[in-house]
Amino acid sequence: MGFLHEGHLSLIRRAKAENDVVVVSDFVNPTQFAPNEDYETYPRDIKRDTALAVGAGGDVVFYPSVTEMYPEGSATFVEVEGNITRVLCGASRPTHFKGVTTVVNMLFNIVKPDKAYFGQKDAQQAAVLMKMVRDTHQDIELVVCPIAREEDGLAMSSRNTYLNEEERKQATILNQALAEGEKAFLAGETAVQKLVSIIADKIKEMPLAEIDYVDIYDFPSLTEIKKVEHQALAAVAVKFGKTRLIDNRILGEE
């Protein structure tokens, strides 16, 4: 959705290393925002984005208008149903993934890529898109790339610019809490309830942290589990002031 940072650029560089031509879409998609969310204020700077995208290896920057993507009278949506879109961010943002799958399907139809690159920071989004591609028989390989982090461990996000100095300082607890959970898992703890408690208790050490969710699900199906026996997603969403941040770890990853 634009306002590119190092996380986005790492995807572009990876794509350039593995493909002949790289198209970078830059579009703040209105259908994935709820009425009370930050669509109007979401940061935008297409000149900056273009320079960064080209510098990282992008060959084309696709910057459509809303009316190009959603022509007058547009009434067609692509929606993945089931638990995968109802848990985690889907619980508090029930229309979000319908907007994501609709716009990504449009982008796939317009660009017709062989591969599409997404970041693990939006792990639920990646899981939903994997299911969409599989269920609709699209001949596209989705590549999920590691989370890019600031030096202090905070996951890179366009929304980090909303944080004031103290919120920014306290937000590093997300990565620290997930690391605590991963450490416990590697030490032999597999009970989901216990791992969730370890992560949540660590986050609560920061007074400005307002937890939206701390959950662990099977990955990539996002089905409920009581024990981590295969690959699982430990994910958090926490508000600092008015800014909602997400982060995650994949447990049991080879």
N, C-alpha and C positions, 0 to 999 in steps of 0.2 A: 504493500500500500504506500510505497514511496517513503520520503524522508530517510534515504538510505544511510545505514551505518555499517560498521565492520562486519556484523553478522550477515547482512545482505551481500556485501562484497565478497565474503568468503564463498557464498553460493555461486556467485558469478564466476569467480576464479576457478572453482571446481568444475563448473559447467564448461568453461573455455578449455580446460585441460583435457576434457573428455569428448568434446564435440567440435565440429567445424564452424558452426554459426550459433551464436547465443543471442536470444531475444529476451530483453528484460521488460516485464510488464510493470507499469507504474500507474496505479489507479486506486484511489480511495473509494472503495465500493460501498455505496449507501445502503444496500440491502442487508448488510451484515451488522449494521448499527441499529440498536433499539432507539425509540424516540427520545429517551432521556440520556443517551450516550453522547460521545464527543465527536460526532461526525463533522460538525461545522468547525470545530476548533482543532481537529486532527492536523498535525504539522504537515505542510506541503511546501516544496521548493524544487520545481522541476528543473531549473537551470543547474542547481547544485547536484541534483540526482543524476542528470544526464552526464555531467562531467565525471562524477564518481563511477557511474556504470561503465562508461567508455574506458575510463582509466583502468578498471578492473578486468576488462576484456569483453564487455558487451558490444555486440555489433549493431543491434537495433534496440532503441528504447521505444516501447509501445505505450503511448500516453493518450488514451482515448478520452473523450468527454463522456459525461453521464448519458447524454442523449444518443451518442453513438452506441454505447453498450446496452442501453435500455430505450429503444425507440418508442415513440408515442403509442400508447395502447399496449405496451409490452405486458404480458400476463402469463408467461411460461416460467416455471421454476423447476429446478432439479433438487430433490430432497432425499437424503439418506435417513431412513427411519430406524427405530430401535434404540436399545440402551446406549449404543455408541455415540449418539447425538443428544442423549438426555442427561448423561452424567457430567461431572466436572463442570466445564464452562457452559455446557448445554443446560444445566439445571437452573442457573441464574440468568442465562441469555438464551431463552427458548427459540428465538428466531435467527440466531446468529449463524448456525451452520447451514441453514437453508440458503442464506445469502452467499455463504462461502462456496458451497457446491454449485450453486447456480452460476456465479461469476467465473469460477475456475473452469467449469464446463464450457462457458462461452470462450474463455481465453484459449482453451485447448482446441476448440473448433476453428478459431481465427488463426492461431499460430501453427497448429498441427505439428507439435513438437514430437521428437522421438523420445526425449527424456525431459522430465520436469524436476526441478530441484527445490526442496523445501527444508526449512530448519527444524531441528528437533525441539526447539523452544516451544513451538506450537505443535506439540506431539499429538494432541487429540485431533487437531486439524489434519495432520498427516495421516492419522489412522482413518479418519472419515474419508479423505480423498483416495486412499488406497482401496477402500471398500467401494467407493463410487466408480473408480476405474475398473475394478474387477466386475462389479455387478452390471455395468453398462458395456462391457467388452471393448473398452478403448485400448488401442494398441500403443500404449504409452508406458514407459518405465518411470516410476517415481523413485527419486533418490533422496533419502533423508540424511541430512548432514548434521554434524555435531553442533551443540550450542556454542555460540561465540560469547565470551564473557569479558567484562572489564577486568583490569588488573586486580581489583579487590573481590572479584568473583561474581558480581552482579551480572545477570544475563542481559545482554544488549537488547534494547527495545527503544522504539521511537517514543514511547510514553515515558521513558526515563527523564526526558526533558521537562516533564511536568513537576518533578520532585523538587522541594526546597532543600536547603543544605542538610537539615537534620533528618528529613525523610530519606534523602539519598543515603546518608550514613547508616540509618537503621535498616534500610532495604537489603543490605548485604546479608542479613540474617536468613534470607530464603535459601541461598546457596549453602550456608553453614548448616542449616537445619536438615536439608536434604543429604548433606554429607554425613551428618550424624546418623540418619536413618540407613544410609548405605553402609556405613561402618558397622552398625548393629547387624545388618543383613549378612555381611561378609563374615561376621563373627559367629553366625549360625542362627540368628533370630529370623524365623520365617512367618510368624503370626502377624497377619495384616493389622489387627487391632493394636498390637504392641508397637509395631513400626510406626503406625500413624500417630500414636501417642508420643513417641520419641520426637518425631518431627514437629508436631504441634506444640509440645512443651517448650522446645527450643525457640520457636517463633514467638511464643508468648513472653519471652524475655525482653522483647522490645516493646515499650509502652505505646508506640504509635501504630503498631501492627494490628490490623483488624482482619481476622481470618475469614475468608469466604469459604474455602474448602481446603482440607488436607485429605487426600484419598489415595488408595492403591488399587489398581485394577489390572487384570490380565492385559498384555499388550501383544498384538494390536487390536484384539477384539473388544477390549474395554468391558469385558464381562466381570461380574463380581466374583471375588475369590476370598477365602478365609486364610489361606496360606500361600506364600510365594513358592511355587513348585516349578514354574517355568519362567519365561520372561514376563516381567510386570512393570507397570508404569507407576512411579510414585510422583504425584503431581500436587502442586499447591497454587492457590490464588489468594493474594493478600492485598488489602488496601492500605496505603499510607497517605493519609489525608484524603484527597479526592482521586488519587491515582491507584488503579488496580493493576497489580503486577502478577505474572505467572512464571513458574519455573518447574523443572522436573528432573528426575533421574530415571533411567531404565535399569531396573534390578535384574540380575541374572543375565546380563548382556555378555556375549562372548567377546 
